Amino acid sequence: MDLLGSDTFLPNSVSSLSQEVLIKKLLLSHDPDGRHLDSELLLCAVEDIMLCTTTSQVLDATEKTHVCNMEFESQEPLRQTFCEISHEILCKCCDEGSLHARTMLLFDLLGNYKWGAKVALVLTSFVASYGEFRLLMQLYSSSPLAISVAMLKKLPADSSPLNPRFKALSLLVNAMVDVTKCIIKFENLPLSHVELDDETKAVTKSQIYIAVYWIIRGILICSSQITDSTAMKSEQYSDSTIIASWELLSLVYQLRSIYSDLRQQVEVCHQQTETKLYQKLLDIFKETQVDNQELGVSDLKNEAVILLISKPELLSIEESLFLVQQTHNHPHKKNAEDSYRIVWVPIPVSNQWTDAEETIFEYLSNSLPWFSIRQPWLLNSAVVKFIKEAWNYKNEPVMVVLDSQGTVTNPNAIDMLFIWGPKACPFSASREEELWQEQNWTLQFMMDEIDLLLTKWVEEGRNICIYGSDSIDWIVEFTDKMEIIKSAGVQLELVYVGKRNSSQQDMRNIPATFSYKKLSSALPPMKTHFFWLRLESIRRSKLRLGKPANSTDNVLDEVSALLDADDNDKNWAVIGRGSDSMMQDIVRLEGSNLMECLNKFPKWGENVRELGFLGALRHALEPSVLPEPCGHFDVTLPGKEQGEGGEVCGKCKHPMKKFVVYK
């Protein structure tokens, strides 16, 4: 480790603050209901102090305030154990019993703690004093305060002859930390879910027992070396330093050898648990379960669960907000609010989480109205592999639906939610087919309550024209022609929905022009995104389900035509009438045909009184092919009439007369 520069200083509270940090992290890691410690948190505390002593990055005022503001319940048994360990390490001289006896005494003090916790506790007890000593030695030549403290501690005036010993101490502490990390890695394997082979388990535990023994013994040796440094006379430096350095380096070599063997063995355990856990996941989702508690979350017991799997940044802003609207703020939410739960499972593109990904996850998980994995970066790699392979996750968001027994009922329901919201509950694949069997291409379905005013117009049964273009000149011409139609007495509402991939600038400028020139209504930019996202979901859902042979799919044909027109920069319009379930009550026009039809309004507008606006428009688009009516008739039940005005014969395209038939 590099020594500190001459511009650093020794804070007068380094020892007390280090102890405070360690003790509070120690208590934070403790489970008062059992003999369990968060070994990783303890080891982080150790590394925090070591970092302070090697980089001079001592806690600033903000960090100190954060530490001091931590609150804990009474933890006297743990505090007592910590103090007893510290006393055994720091306050007994090396001649008070053999190293082996003192090591075994520490094992007795550590009781039933897990092996990773045992070694982390001993390291924690030792590292504060080691950190203080290390920092003092580094600043000795440059800081007057360090010199004064060294004199009080009876440290030698010239410590340079002791540098080999200090370097060996540093190497030994680093070796002990590395072995401890290896032990904790083993204990963090999902051994509560899968069993290791007996031989593998026995070999690994044997190596861990040996490693923990030598770490604790090494800590006692380090503490003894520090004590000897303060009691040594200058004439003893040379010989004692050589002997001490040799002893320390021998232990470093031994621990490095232990670390090499243990790391390989832990990797064998890791691979074995990965293979078994992956197979267990495959088996779980193949078998019928009594409940969904293999997920291990009691709050979700007997609940249908939707696993939202995505990158840590979730979706685009527009898609994320639309998903929130469809799952949380949707008008149908009240009817299904207790029937399912959403759990967000973020998975990074690479195998490692970045700081930026952790930050965005923390922000989103605290902002969105769903459950989320608490620490997704700790997800076992076998789980991630299963999600990618079994559920075909390829960095695009999917929503896997599990029923209350934990059975997968839909591998991806995200399009169902975008299309129908909670109405699609329970979001199974069979429910998706059922909804499509009932669904026609109507104005109401096309808009689906995206905008409250538009929804009101649909419910009132108004004639509505929805149109899209990115040419302001065309929009002005189009709205002028529609004003001519409205001035003829036709009730008609115009709504502009922009383009799917319009720039943010265009999405602001065009509606601003609308407002200035009073051309027509326009969906706000965010709702415009919602509109196009729904259309894309409708097409994906239809294409995924496919259509029966020798049949037509009017919904797929119409939504594909709109998306293709948008892709090809065609101007288009859809004219329909609200509160009507008949698919024929929507007319789609695009390109040159649209303007040609509107230019002929003075001619076909004469039929509006008899056929209604939409009937007259359809008649103009599909003129009669026979000079006289063909005599064909249709019987329509009450309440199933097509809408305003009369109807046009599907065969000869002549207007049909209406008669009432009594049964």
C-alpha positions in Angstrom: 0.0 0.0 0.0 1.2 3.5 -0.8 2.1 5.8 2.0 0.1 9.0 2.5 1.3 12.3 1.1 2.7 15.1 3.3 -0.4 17.2 2.9 -2.6 14.8 4.9 -3.5 15.1 8.6 -4.3 12.8 11.5 -7.9 13.4 12.8 -8.0 13.5 16.5 -11.1 11.3 16.6 -10.0 8.5 14.3 -9.9 5.8 17.0 -13.2 6.6 18.6 -15.0 7.2 15.4 -13.6 3.9 13.9 -14.9 2.1 16.9 -18.2 3.8 16.7 -18.6 2.8 13.0 -17.6 -0.8 13.7 -19.9 -1.2 16.7 -22.9 0.3 15.0 -22.4 -1.7 11.9 -21.9 -4.7 14.1 -25.3 -4.2 15.8 -26.9 -3.4 12.5 -25.8 -6.8 11.2 -27.2 -8.7 14.2 -30.4 -10.7 14.3 -31.7 -10.4 17.9 -33.8 -13.6 17.5 -30.9 -15.9 16.7 -27.1 -16.2 16.6 -26.8 -14.8 13.1 -24.7 -11.9 11.8 -24.6 -10.4 8.4 -21.0 -11.3 7.8 -20.8 -9.2 4.6 -21.8 -6.1 6.5 -19.2 -6.8 9.1 -16.5 -7.3 6.5 -17.5 -4.0 4.8 -17.0 -2.3 8.2 -13.5 -3.9 8.3 -12.7 -2.7 4.8 -14.1 0.8 5.6 -11.5 1.3 8.3 -8.7 -0.2 6.2 -9.7 2.2 3.4 -9.5 5.1 5.8 -6.0 4.1 6.9 -4.6 3.6 3.4 -6.2 6.5 1.5 -6.8 9.1 4.3 -10.5 9.2 3.3 -11.7 9.5 6.9 -15.5 10.0 7.3 -16.6 13.5 6.7 -19.1 15.4 8.8 -22.1 14.1 6.8 -21.0 10.5 7.1 -20.3 10.9 10.8 -23.8 12.4 11.3 -25.3 9.5 9.5 -23.5 7.0 11.7 -24.5 8.9 14.9 -28.1 9.0 13.9 -28.4 5.2 13.7 -30.7 3.8 16.3 -30.6 0.3 17.7 -32.5 -1.8 20.2 -30.5 -3.2 23.2 -27.9 -5.7 22.0 -26.1 -6.3 25.3 -25.2 -10.0 24.6 -23.6 -9.2 21.3 -21.9 -6.1 22.7 -20.5 -8.2 25.6 -19.2 -10.8 23.1 -17.5 -8.1 21.1 -15.9 -6.6 24.1 -14.6 -10.0 25.4 -13.1 -10.7 21.9 -11.5 -7.3 21.9 -10.1 -7.8 25.3 -8.7 -11.3 24.4 -7.0 -9.9 21.3 -5.8 -6.5 22.4 -5.2 -6.7 26.2 -3.4 -10.0 26.7 0.3 -10.3 26.2 1.7 -13.0 24.0 3.2 -14.9 26.9 -0.2 -15.3 28.6 -0.9 -18.8 27.3 0.1 -20.3 24.0 -1.3 -19.0 20.7 -3.2 -22.2 20.1 -4.9 -22.0 23.6 -5.8 -18.4 23.0 -7.2 -19.2 19.6 -9.4 -22.0 21.0 -10.6 -19.6 23.7 -11.8 -17.2 21.1 -13.7 -20.1 19.5 -15.4 -20.7 22.8 -16.3 -17.0 23.0 -17.8 -17.0 19.5 -20.2 -19.8 20.4 -22.7 -20.8 17.7 -22.1 -18.0 15.2 -21.7 -19.2 11.6 -18.1 -19.5 10.5 -18.1 -16.4 8.3 -19.5 -14.5 11.2 -16.9 -15.9 13.6 -14.0 -14.6 11.6 -15.7 -11.4 10.6 -16.3 -10.6 14.4 -12.7 -11.2 15.3 -11.5 -9.1 12.3 -13.9 -6.4 13.4 -12.6 -6.5 16.9 -9.0 -6.2 15.7 -9.2 -3.8 12.8 -10.0 -0.6 14.6 -6.8 -0.7 16.6 -4.8 -1.9 13.6 -6.3 1.0 11.6 -5.3 3.6 14.2 -1.8 2.1 14.4 -1.4 2.0 10.6 -2.5 5.6 10.2 -0.3 6.8 12.9 2.8 5.2 11.4 2.0 6.6 7.9 1.7 10.2 9.2 4.5 10.0 11.7 7.0 11.9 9.7 4.8 14.7 8.5 2.2 15.5 11.2 3.1 17.1 14.5 -0.1 15.7 16.0 0.9 12.2 14.9 4.3 12.7 16.6 2.7 13.7 19.8 0.3 10.8 19.8 3.2 8.4 19.0 5.2 9.8 22.0 2.2 9.2 24.3 2.0 5.6 23.0 5.8 5.2 23.5 6.3 4.4 19.8 10.0 4.7 18.6 11.1 8.1 17.3 12.4 6.6 14.1 10.1 3.9 12.7 11.8 3.4 9.3 13.6 0.2 10.5 10.2 -1.2 11.3 8.8 -0.7 7.7 9.4 -4.3 6.6 7.3 -5.5 9.6 4.6 -3.0 8.8 4.5 -4.2 5.2 4.3 -7.8 6.3 1.4 -6.9 8.7 -0.4 -5.2 5.8 0.0 -8.2 3.6 -1.2 -10.5 6.3 -4.4 -8.5 7.0 -5.2 -8.4 3.3 -4.7 -12.2 3.1 -7.0 -12.7 6.0 -9.7 -10.5 4.5 -9.5 -12.4 1.1 -9.9 -15.7 2.9 -12.9 -14.3 4.9 -14.6 -13.2 1.6 -14.2 -16.7 0.3 -15.8 -18.2 3.4 -18.7 -15.7 3.2 -19.2 -16.4 -0.5 -19.6 -20.1 0.4 -22.1 -19.3 3.1 -24.1 -17.1 0.7 -24.7 -20.0 -1.7 -28.4 -21.0 -1.8 -27.8 -24.1 0.4 -31.3 -23.9 1.9 -32.7 -24.6 -1.6 -30.3 -27.3 -2.9 -28.0 -29.8 -1.2 -24.3 -30.2 -2.0 -22.9 -33.6 -2.6 -21.7 -35.1 0.7 -18.1 -35.3 -0.4 -18.0 -31.8 -1.7 -19.7 -30.4 1.4 -17.2 -32.3 3.7 -14.1 -31.2 1.9 -15.3 -27.5 1.8 -16.2 -27.4 5.5 -12.9 -29.0 6.5 -11.0 -26.3 4.5 -13.2 -23.6 6.1 -12.5 -24.9 9.6 -8.7 -24.8 9.0 -8.9 -21.3 7.3 -10.9 -19.8 10.2 -8.4 -21.2 12.7 -5.4 -19.7 10.9 -7.1 -16.3 10.5 -7.9 -16.0 14.2 -4.4 -17.2 15.0 -3.0 -14.7 12.5 -5.0 -11.9 14.2 -3.5 -12.7 17.5 0.0 -12.7 16.0 -0.7 -9.3 14.4 -1.9 -7.8 17.6 1.2 -9.1 19.4 3.4 -7.6 16.7 1.8 -4.2 17.2 2.2 -4.4 21.0 5.9 -5.4 20.6 6.5 -2.4 18.3 5.6 0.0 21.2 7.7 -1.8 23.8 10.9 -2.3 21.7 14.1 -0.4 22.2 16.1 1.0 19.2 18.9 -1.6 19.5 16.4 -4.4 19.1 15.0 -3.2 15.8 17.2 -5.0 13.4 17.1 -8.6 14.7 13.5 -8.5 15.9 12.2 -6.9 12.7 13.8 -9.7 10.6 12.4 -12.4 12.9 8.9 -10.8 13.1 8.7 -10.2 9.3 9.7 -13.8 8.6 7.0 -15.0 11.0 4.4 -12.8 9.4 5.4 -13.6 5.8 5.3 -17.3 6.6 1.7 -16.9 7.8 0.9 -14.8 4.7 2.2 -17.7 2.5 0.2 -20.2 4.4 -3.0 -18.2 4.2 -2.5 -17.5 0.5 -2.2 -21.3 0.0 -5.3 -21.9 2.0 -7.1 -19.2 0.0 -6.1 -20.7 -3.3 -7.4 -24.2 -2.4 -10.5 -22.8 -0.7 -11.4 -20.5 -3.7 -11.2 -23.5 -6.1 -13.4 -25.6 -3.7 -16.0 -22.8 -3.3 -16.1 -22.4 -7.1 -16.9 -26.2 -7.3 -19.7 -25.7 -4.8 -20.9 -22.7 -6.7 -21.1 -24.6 -10.0 -22.8 -27.5 -8.3 -25.5 -25.3 -6.7 -26.1 -23.4 -9.9 -26.7 -26.7 -11.8 -29.0 -28.1 -9.1 -30.9 -24.9 -8.6 -31.5 -24.4 -12.3 -32.9 -28.0 -12.5 -35.0 -27.4 -9.4 -36.5 -24.3 -11.0 -37.3 -26.3 -14.2 -39.0 -29.0 -12.1 -41.0 -26.5 -10.0 -42.6 -24.9 -13.0 -43.3 -28.3 -14.6 -45.1 -29.7 -11.5 -48.4 -28.7 -10.0 -47.8 -26.9 -6.7 -50.1 -26.6 -3.7 -49.4 -22.9 -3.5 -46.9 -20.3 -4.7 -44.7 -20.3 -1.6 -41.7 -21.6 -3.5 -41.3 -17.8 -4.2 -40.7 -17.5 -0.5 -42.9 -14.3 0.0 -45.7 -14.8 2.4 -47.4 -11.6 1.4 -48.0 -13.2 -2.0 -49.5 -16.5 -0.7 -52.6 -17.5 -2.7 -52.2 -14.5 -4.9 -51.9 -14.4 -8.7 -48.5 -12.9 -9.3 -47.2 -11.1 -12.4 -43.4 -11.0 -12.7 -42.4 -7.9 -14.5 -38.9 -8.7 -15.9 -37.0 -5.9 -17.4 -33.7 -4.0 -17.4 -33.0 -1.8 -14.3 -34.3 1.3 -16.2 -37.6 -0.6 -16.7 -39.1 0.9 -19.9 -39.1 4.2 -21.7 -40.7 7.0 -19.7 -43.8 6.8 -21.8 -44.1 3.0 -21.6 -43.5 3.0 -17.8 -46.2 5.6 -17.3 -48.6 3.8 -19.6 -48.0 0.6 -17.7 -48.7 2.4 -14.4 -51.9 3.7 -15.9 -53.0 0.3 -17.1 -52.3 -1.5 -13.9 -52.8 1.1 -11.2 -54.8 4.1 -12.4 -57.1 2.3 -14.9 -60.9 2.8 -14.5 -61.3 -1.0 -14.2 -58.7 -1.2 -11.5 -61.3 -1.3 -8.7 -62.8 -4.5 -10.0 -59.5 -6.3 -10.0 -57.4 -4.5 -7.4 -57.2 -7.5 -5.0 -56.8 -10.3 -7.5 -53.2 -10.0 -8.5 -49.9 -8.5 -7.5 -47.0 -7.3 -9.7 -43.4 -8.0 -8.7 -40.6 -6.2 -10.6 -37.5 -8.3 -11.3 -34.8 -6.1 -12.9 -32.0 -7.9 -14.7 -29.0 -5.9 -16.1 -27.8 -6.4 -19.7 -24.3 -7.5 -18.5 -23.6 -9.9 -15.7 -22.6 -7.1 -13.3 -24.6 -4.3 -12.0 -23.2 -0.8 -12.5 -23.6 2.1 -10.1 -25.9 3.9 -12.5 -28.1 0.8 -12.7 -28.3 0.5 -9.0 -29.2 4.2 -8.7 -32.0 4.1 -11.2 -33.4 0.9 -9.7 -33.4 2.5 -6.2 -35.3 5.5 -7.5 -37.8 3.5 -9.6 -38.5 0.9 -6.9 -39.3 3.6 -4.4 -41.6 5.4 -7.0 -43.6 2.7 -8.7 -46.7 1.1 -7.1 -45.5 -2.5 -7.3 -43.5 -5.0 -5.3 -39.8 -5.3 -6.4 -36.9 -7.5 -5.5 -35.1 -5.8 -2.6 -31.5 -6.4 -3.8 -31.8 -7.7 -7.3 -28.0 -7.7 -7.7 -27.9 -10.7 -5.3 -30.1 -12.8 -7.6 -28.6 -16.2 -8.1 -27.1 -16.6 -11.6 -29.1 -19.8 -11.9 -32.3 -17.8 -11.5 -31.2 -15.3 -14.1 -30.3 -18.1 -16.5 -33.7 -19.7 -15.9 -35.5 -16.4 -16.7 -33.5 -15.9 -19.9 -33.9 -19.5 -21.2 -37.2 -20.8 -19.9 -39.1 -17.5 -20.2 -37.2 -16.3 -23.3 -36.1 -13.0 -21.7 -33.9 -11.1 -24.2 -33.6 -7.7 -22.6 -37.1 -6.7 -23.7 -39.7 -6.4 -20.9 -41.9 -9.5 -20.3 -44.7 -10.0 -17.8 -44.9 -13.7 -16.7 -48.2 -14.6 -15.1 -48.3 -17.1 -12.2 -51.6 -18.3 -10.8 -52.2 -18.7 -7.0 -50.5 -22.2 -7.2 -47.4 -20.8 -8.9 -48.2 -22.2 -12.3 -47.3 -20.2 -15.4 -50.5 -19.3 -17.2 -49.0 -16.8 -19.6 -45.3 -16.3 -20.6 -45.9 -12.7 -21.5 -49.0 -10.7 -20.7 -47.5 -7.2 -21.2 -49.5 -6.7 -24.4 -52.7 -7.7 -22.6 -52.1 -5.1 -20.0 -51.4 -2.4 -22.6 -54.6 -3.3 -24.5 -57.2 -4.1 -21.8 -55.7 -3.2 -18.5 -57.2 -5.0 -15.5 -60.1 -6.1 -17.6 -57.8 -8.8 -18.9 -57.5 -10.4 -15.4 -56.4 -13.1 -14.7 -54.1 -12.5 -17.7 -53.9 -16.1 -18.8 -53.3 -17.1 -22.4 -56.8 -18.5 -22.6 -58.2 -15.2 -21.3 -56.4 -13.4 -24.1 -58.0 -15.7 -26.7 -61.4 -15.2 -25.1 -61.1 -11.4 -25.2 -60.2 -11.4 -28.9 -63.2 -13.6 -29.7 -65.4 -10.9 -28.1 -63.6 -7.9 -29.6 -64.4 -6.0 -32.7 -62.6 -3.1 -34.3 -64.5 -0.2 -32.9 -63.8 3.4 -32.1 -64.3 2.7 -28.4 -61.7 -0.2 -28.5 -59.3 1.9 -30.6 -59.1 4.7 -28.0 -59.9 2.7 -24.8 -60.3 5.6 -22.3 -56.9 7.1 -23.0 -58.4 10.5 -22.9 -61.4 11.5 -20.7 -62.9 14.0 -23.1 -62.6 11.6 -26.0 -64.1 8.8 -23.9 -67.1 11.1 -23.2 -67.6 11.8 -26.9 -67.5 8.1 -27.6 -70.0 7.3 -24.9 -72.3 10.1 -26.3 -72.3 8.4 -29.7 -70.7 11.4 -31.5 -69.1 11.2 -35.0 -65.4 11.3 -34.4 -62.5 11.7 -36.8 -59.1 10.6 -35.6 -56.2 11.5 -37.9 -52.5 11.6 -38.1 -49.8 13.4 -40.1 -46.5 15.3 -39.6 -47.2 17.9 -42.3 -48.7 21.1 -41.0 -49.7 22.1 -44.5 -51.7 19.0 -45.0 -53.3 19.3 -41.6 -54.5 22.8 -42.4 -55.9 21.7 -45.7 -57.6 18.6 -44.1 -59.2 20.5 -41.2 -60.4 23.2 -43.7 -62.3 20.5 -45.7 -63.7 19.0 -42.5 -65.0 22.4 -41.5 -66.9 22.6 -44.7 -68.5 19.3 -43.8 -69.3 20.5 -40.3 -70.8 23.7 -41.7 -73.2 21.6 -43.7 -74.8 20.5 -40.4 -72.8 17.3 -39.8 -71.9 16.9 -36.1 -68.2 15.8 -36.2 -65.3 16.0 -33.7 -61.7 16.0 -34.9 -58.8 14.6 -32.8 -55.2 14.7 -33.9 -53.0 11.8 -32.7 -49.7 12.7 -34.3 -47.2 10.1 -35.5 -45.7 7.2 -33.7 -42.0 8.3 -33.9 -42.5 12.1 -33.9 -39.7 14.1 -32.3 -40.4 15.9 -29.0 -40.1 19.2 -30.9 -42.8 18.2 -33.4 -45.1 16.9 -30.7 -44.9 20.3 -29.0 -45.0 22.5 -32.2 -47.9 21.0 -34.0 -50.4 21.0 -31.1 -49.3 24.6 -30.4 -50.2 25.5 -34.0 -53.6 23.8 -33.4 -54.2 25.8 -30.4 -53.2 29.1 -32.1 -55.2 28.5 -35.3 -58.1 26.6 -33.6 -57.8 23.7 -36.1 -59.0 20.8 -34.0 -58.5 18.9 -30.7 -55.2 17.1 -30.2 -54.1 14.4 -27.8 -51.3 15.7 -25.4 -47.9 14.3 -26.2 -47.9 11.7 -23.5 -51.4 10.4 -24.4 -50.3 10.3 -28.0 -47.5 7.9 -27.0 -50.1 5.8 -25.1 -52.3 5.6 -28.3 -49.5 4.3 -30.5 -48.2 1.9 -27.8 -51.6 0.3 -27.6 -51.8 -0.1 -31.4 -48.4 -1.8 -31.4 -49.5 -4.1 -28.6 -52.7 -5.0 -30.5 -50.8 -6.0 -33.6 -48.2 -8.0 -31.6 -50.9 -9.8 -29.7 -52.8 -10.7 -32.9 -49.7 -11.9 -34.7 -48.6 -14.0 -31.7 -52.0 -15.8 -31.6 -52.2 -16.1 -35.4 -55.5 -16.5 -37.3 -57.4 -19.6 -38.4 -56.8 -20.8 -42.0 -59.1 -19.4 -44.6 -60.3 -16.6 -42.4 -59.9 -12.8 -42.2 -59.0 -10.8 -39.1 -60.5 -7.3 -39.4 -58.8 -6.1 -36.2 -55.3 -7.2 -37.4 -55.9 -5.8 -40.9 -57.0 -2.4 -39.6 -54.4 -1.9 -37.0 -51.7 -3.1 -39.4 -52.9 -0.6 -42.0 -52.7 2.3 -39.5 -49.2 1.4 -38.4 -48.0 0.8 -42.0 -49.4 4.2 -43.0 -47.6 5.8 -40.2 -44.3 4.0 -41.1 -44.7 5.1 -44.7 -45.4 8.7 -43.8 -48.9 8.6 -45.3 -51.6 11.0 -44.1 -54.6 9.1 -42.7 -57.9 9.4 -41.0 -60.3 7.1 -39.2 -63.9 8.2 -39.0 -66.3 6.4 -36.7 -69.2 6.7 -34.4 -69.0 6.1 -30.6 -71.0 3.7 -28.5 -71.4 1.2 -31.3 -70.2 -2.3 -31.2 -70.5 -2.8 -35.0 -67.1 -3.0 -36.6 -68.5 -1.7 -39.9 -69.1 1.7 -38.3 -65.4 2.7 -38.8 -64.1 4.0 -42.1 -60.3 4.4 -42.7 -58.9 6.7 -45.4 -55.3 7.4 -46.3 -53.1 9.1 -48.8 -54.7 10.7 -52.0 -57.9 8.7 -51.5 -58.6 10.7 -48.4 -58.6 14.2 -50.1 -60.3 12.9 -53.2 -63.2 11.7 -51.1 -63.5 14.9 -49.1 -63.4 17.0 -52.3 -66.5 15.1 -53.5 -68.5 15.9 -50.4 -70.9 18.3 -52.3 -72.0 15.3 -54.2 -72.2 12.5 -51.7 -73.2 14.9 -48.9 -76.7 14.8 -50.4 -77.1 11.3 -48.9 -76.3 12.3 -45.3 -79.9 13.0 -44.4 -81.0 9.6 -45.6 -78.0 7.4 -44.7 -76.3 9.4 -42.0 -72.8 10.8 -42.3 -71.0 7.5 -42.0 -73.5 5.7 -44.3 -73.1 8.4 -46.9 -69.4 8.2 -46.6 -69.3 4.5 -47.1 -71.7 4.7 -50.0 -69.4 7.2 -51.6 -66.4 5.0 -51.1 -68.2 1.9 -52.4 -70.6 3.1 -55.1 -73.5 1.0 -56.4 -72.5 -1.7 -58.9 -76.0 -2.3 -60.2 -78.4 0.3 -61.6 -81.3 -0.9 -59.4 -81.5 -2.3 -55.9 -81.0 -6.1 -55.8 -83.9 -6.9 -53.5 -81.6 -8.4 -50.8 -82.8 -8.0 -47.2 -81.2 -8.3 -43.7 -83.0 -8.8 -40.4 -81.5 -6.8 -37.6 -82.6 -7.3 -34.0 -83.7 -4.2 -31.9 -80.7 -2.4 -30.4 -78.3 -3.9 -33.0 -78.9 -1.2 -35.7 -75.7 0.0 -37.3 -76.1 3.6 -36.1 -77.3 6.9 -37.5 -79.3 7.0 -40.7 -79.9 4.0 -42.9 -77.8 1.1 -44.2 -76.2 0.3 -47.5 -76.7 -3.1 -49.1 -73.6 -5.2 -48.9 -74.2 -6.7 -52.4 -75.5 -3.9 -54.7 -74.3 -0.9 -52.6 -77.7 0.8 -52.8 -79.4 2.4 -49.8 -81.7 0.0 -48.0 -85.2 0.8 -46.8 -86.1 0.1 -43.2 -89.2 -1.8 -42.2 -90.5 -3.0 -38.8 -91.4 -6.7 -38.6 -93.5 -8.1 -35.7 -93.1 -11.7 -34.6 
